[in-house]
């Protein structure tokens, strides 16, 4: 399953050596071996020579590496390393008898020294305290001994109070001094002597004289340091954790594992310490084992039971290790849990501490103990292996490359184990941990997909840190979903159909063979069945029919089974597609962070520190333009794959959701969408898609196909008629004018009113269309449509282009002339619109006058309006009076012209200055002078013209007195007496002119009276203004309660009063008083005036004049409450 470690024998006792290995200690390149004779041997470990280069093949075969570890495969499928005899002689690659030069065998270790009589008893345990240069050893019955690590001379042997010790443990840790805060190395030695736990400590290399002693409830059988100050002690009845600084002892209690206090009944202990023993086997009690794992975690084991705890002694929620037999020893070598089986079995189990799965079993004959580097160098020994020892040999367990281990797990399909191992390993131990983890998770997701766990698979594909590429995911789906990216072979269904056809063909052509294959029901039958069937003889004529029926039944069963299989596949595929939607949605959301789906361009970078996602985004948004272009194309292609597949998935699983994808910017493949929607007759969604992809011509072709026929199509009844086309054309920009004009033609012919909404809509698109092209287009269809559009852009959009105005006049006249029959309501409405436009339009009057027929009575009014535009008022009035003989319209025409003249006159009078106007109004008026008559004659000359046409018409027209008298009666005030009386015939009685003279006199009197009223009002205003200037405004109140006195007012200046500009005391300085009674230094006066001017910028011109008249400042010297004042006007 895995080759995490390889066993390499480094020490083997010779056959003639009767000693046995009891313990070892490895540090650096030295290995100390303690023997049962009490001797200590010191070995040096040689470096392993590099493997033979692969450039020396024999007979074309590559040279095989030396099988130093002797790996084989056990029955469980795991890798088993057997420590067989090593042969270092080179072997030809092809096994031929060709001789090669014999090289001296490589020795894994060299014996440097043997210290005899190191101990009088077997050396059971060895350890070092490197900072103190001490070698600690435990011998049977002798206890603990201390030796110099360099010379191996005894320092204290045995150590006091340690006789009869059963175990010890050493730890060294960097601790900050509580007083100085300086880090220092503290080493501690814990020794178990029956129920006593003795503790020594070294500060750097100095031994502390204090020896701590903690007494427990039972004899201590094992010790393991949990951290710098706590040790786990294993006893027959359970485990306790001891705080060596405070002396506190706490029982380790787990769920059914420890079972309470030490000595109590539980799975780790017997019924009682002195009772029947373990499982009724006399006094045998399994040894409590413990091992420190990574990150403050420990493993406790007793028999086949186990418990995980933290370094505080609290149980961790984790299941037990599934050991088949009680281990002899346990340990931890980063990142695996190790368990050594008893020597009789001689095997080492390697397990994953996360999943507790057995990953490797290494056969080590006779192996009895494990040795690990001290925990003080746990960071250094990671991945450097450990040692296993038996009575006669020592193996060094070398860790294989971690990348190779992961590859091996992946090759065997153990993806969960590979992910677990990758999570535990540090990044520095792997070539590319992130990418390796991503690849393994994607492989696991593929396996889950094959196991029909679609949701788990898609969640893993979409997981942060994985984000599987769409191509990788889509290859799992059939072609109906993934298209060309599909990796599913779809040949089985065709093969089944071919087989079915073959069966049907055989059944049809050769019924005799089918008859021969029918099993006889007589064999094996008896009793009642034999009575019914066994003695019945088949009729040759009906035998073939019976056999054919049986074959048909078998074919029917087979077809039903195939149908069920297809239904199940269809159900599974739909479930898989539903889960695919979530993956594609997540992928689409991630792509939107990098590329804008609306424009297809990369989004600008937004660098932010501390985020892996933002760092990845920065890498995507490269500063290299060429790289950006290439990346942009790749992302667009990926986006296209995602959106197209999402569309296929929607169409397969939830067709109603397909349209929602078209309402947002997308990269769907138009060919795929077009084909699929046409298959499902979803033409409305297809139009929406074309609009989103800006394939307007294809969309409008489809709308015209279903909208133009007289009868609606059953496939797309909603698209019948021009409504959808008009709505679509309204949304097109002006740049698509060619398409708009092309596809609006049939809508205008089918429904002109609806079709014109494309051009008359109150929207930016309609208002910005090229108007000249629209006019030409509409004119080619119908002149009425052209007139409607021209009226719209001129009246509604205020287009003042003279060409359009002239064109509208021309189209009006053409359309009116086309109707040569009797005038009707439609013709009258059109003429009314023409006349109205001639009155307000900005056309060329000369061109319009040439277009209007001169002798057609229907166009007389139009002629008059154009003549008015040409300022030919007399000719216009002649049309009204002589041609049309419509005296009311002639009078209305005069009123309109007179009103326009008055408006121009009033606007001209506003340019006269206010002061000159005031002087003219308050001056002495001279009513009844000729100036008034001259002004009136200028303004009413149009009435004189009309009166002249009535009273002195050109030949051959006759005098027309009634309308003339009516005009004199109504507008006598606007007709000057001098010019009017010259037109009146001498034969006309004066009595008929009464109304005219009465109106003239009333008008003159009103002018004189109005002048007197204005004069008096101005005089009153002048008096009021002078009073306010001299005596002030009584309505204004000052803070001290005295009304200001105008030019004679007084201002109180106290000792505390300051200048409002410089904020200094006024005292007896020269001061200036402002119009609002504010007081400033005379030197600050200009600044005060500038501030006041800035505050009054928003006031009107008239208000400014009024303030100016009162805006005088007065200067003087402050003298308490009174002083001399001089007037200083500005």
Secondary structure, DSSP 8 states (H G I E B T S, - for coil): ----EEEEEEEE--TT----EEEEEEETTEEEEEETTS-EEEEEE--------TT--BTTB------SS-EEE-TTSSEEE-------S---TT-------------SEEEEEEETTS-SS-EEEEEEEGGGTEEEEEETTTEEEEEETTT--EEEES-TT-TT--EEEEEEEEEE-TTT--EEEEEEEEEEETTEEEEEEEETTEE-S--EEEE-SS-EEEEEE-SSSEEEEEETTEEEEEETTT--EEE---TTTT-SSTTS-STTS-S-TTSS-STTSTT-----EEEE-SSSEEEEEETTEEEEEETTS-B-S------SS--SEEEEETTEEEEE--TTT-EEEEEETTT--EEEEEE-TT--EEE---GGGTTTSTTS-EEEE-SSEEEEEEE--HHHHHHHHHHTT-HHHHHHHHHHS-GGGSS-HHHHHHHHHHHHHHHHHHTT-HHHHHHHHTSTTT---HHHHHTTS-HHHHGGG------HHHHHHHHHHHHHHHHHH-HHHHHHTS--TTTT--HHHIIIIIT----HHHHHHHHHHHHHHHHHHHHHHHHHHHHHHHHHHHHHHHHHHHHHHHHHHHHHTTB-TTT--B------TT-HHHHHHHHHS-S-HHHHHHHHHHHHHHHHHHHHHHHHHHHHH-GGGHHHHHTS-----HHHHHHHHHHTT-HHHHHHHHHHTT-HHHHHHHHHHHHSSSS--SS-GGG-SSHHHHHHHHTS-GGGHHHHHHHHHHHHHH-HHHHTHHHH-SSHHHHTS-HHHHHHHHHHH-HHHHHHHHHIIIIIS----HHHHHHHHHHHHHHHHH--S---HHHHHHHHHHHHHHHH----HHHHHHHS-SS-GGGHHHHHHHHHHTT-HHHHHHIIIIIS--HHHHHHHHHHHHHHHHHHHHHHHTTS-HHHHHHHHHS---TT-HHHHHHHHHHTHHHHHHHHHHHS--TT----HHHHHHHHHHSGGGS-HHHHHHHS-TTS-GGGGHHHHHHHHHHHHHHHHHHHHHHHHHHHHHHHHHHHHHH--TT---TTS----GGG------TT-B-TTT--B-TTSEEEE-TTS-EEEGGGHHHHHHHHHHHTTTS-HHHHHHHHHH--EEEEE--TT---EEEE--
